[in-house]
Amino acid sequence: MATFGGVGYVPFAPGTFGSAAGLLAWWLLGPSAVVQGTAIVVLFAGGVWSGGVCERHFGRTDPGHVVIDEAMGMLITLFLNPVGWRGALGAFLLFRIADVIKPFPADRLESLHGGVGVMADDGMAAVYANLTLRVCLWLSGRLVIWSLIVRSASPMIK
């Protein structure tokens, strides 16, 4: 469970592959907010439990092959954002950046005990990525409207 079906055992960049698996899960879940929200809650609960088990087993915090947190992070990043595949790939990039940078308070949540710490920091990074994606979508919509205004006004300018 913690390795999200074994994805965490990829020998390089397991977090990136875990995020990609989360992107695939988002696509498979479909557009239902109820289904996606339920999946987020289930992954969080399963990640808290399995992440804690892995930390005790391996004797270290947030072992690298635990990627259920990245999969959940992708679902949170995309939650209630109306995007297609191009937008989803942008969301992937935004989440990976936020997950690596871990802006406050995500960096502090990482130190929470056991599986909660494993999941909470990625959840917070995903909230930041979700909000950034919303701003990007809003700005892109504004740019489209501005472009249409400029195009429709150009014959009057000449």
N, C-alpha and C positions, 0 to 999 in steps of 0.2 A: 504494500500500500504506500509506504513512504517513498519508494522509488518510482511511483506512478507506473506500475506495470513493468518495472525493470529499466525504464528510461534513464534513471539515475546512475545506472552502471555504465553508461557511455563513457569511454576513457578520457574524453576531453570536453570541456565546457558543458558539464551535465546540467547546470542551471539554464543555459540557453536551450538545450534540448528539452528540458522540462517545460520551459515556456512555450516551445513549439508544440509540445504534446497538449498543453493547455489550449493553444490556438485550435488545434484539431478537435479537442473536446468541445470547444465553443461552437465550432461548425456542426459537429454531430448533434449537439443539444438542440439546435434550431433557435428561432427567434423568441420563444416564449420566456417572458420575464419570470414567470413562476418556476419553470423548469430550471432556468439558469440560476435564480436565487436559491432554489433548493440545492442545486449542485454545489454552490458556493458554501452553504451551511454544512453540507455533508462532507465536503473536502476539508473545511476548517476543522470540524470535529474529528474526522479520521486522521488529519494531519497532526492535531494536538496529541492524540493518542499514539500514533505510530512514530511521530517525531520524537516523543519522549522515550519510547521503547528503544529507538535507535541510539539516542544520546546515551542512555544507560548501557546499552550493549557495547558501543564503541568507545565509551569513556571520554567523549568530547562533545562540545556544543555544536549544534547544527552541522552534522556530517555532510560532506559534499554530495553524496549520492542520494540524500533526501531532497527530492524535487517536487513533492506534492504541493509545497508552498508556492513554487513558481507556476504550477498548473492552475492553482486557485487564483494566483495573482493575475493571470491572463483573463480568467473569467471575470474578476472584479474590474479589471481595466476596461473590458468590453461591455460590461453590464449597462443596459439601457442606453447604449450609444448606437445610433442607427448607421452602421457602416457595412460596406461590402468588403470584398477581399483586400482591396487597396488600403482602405481605412484600417482593417484588421492588421495588416502588415505594419502600418504606421503605429498602431497601438502596441504591437509587439516591440517595436523599437523604443517607444516611450517607456514601456514597462521595464525593459532591460536596463535603460539608462537610470530610471528611478531606483531599480533594485540594486544596481551597483553603487550609485551615489548615496542612497539611503538618507534622504533629507530628514531633518528633525520633524517629528519625534521617532521616525522609523529606526534610526540608529540606536535610540534608547530602548525601543521595544524588543530589540534583538537580545537584550540581556535579561528578559523575563525568564522565569524558571521553566525548564523542560520544553515540551512541545508547544506551549503557548508562545514562547520566544521564537521558536522556529517559524511559526505561522504568522505571528502578529507583525513582524517587521516587513514581510512581503505583502501582507494585507494593506498596511499603511502606504507602502511604496505604490501599490496598485491603485489606491484611492487618489494619490497624486497623479498617477498616469491617467486615470479615468477623467479627472478634472482638466488636465492638460489637453486630453483628446477632445473634450467638450469645447474648450476654448478654440482649438484648431478647427473644429467643425463649424463653430460659429463664425470665425474669421473667414474661412473659405466660403461660407454662404454669403457673407458681406462682400467679399471680393467678386463673387459671381454677379451679385446685384449691381455693384459698382461698374463692372465691365459692361453689363447690359445697358446701364444708364449712359455710359460714355459712348457705346456703339450707337444707341438711338439718338444721341445728341450730336454725333459727328456730322451728319448731313446739314444740320442747322449751323454748325460752326463754319463750314466752307462757304 
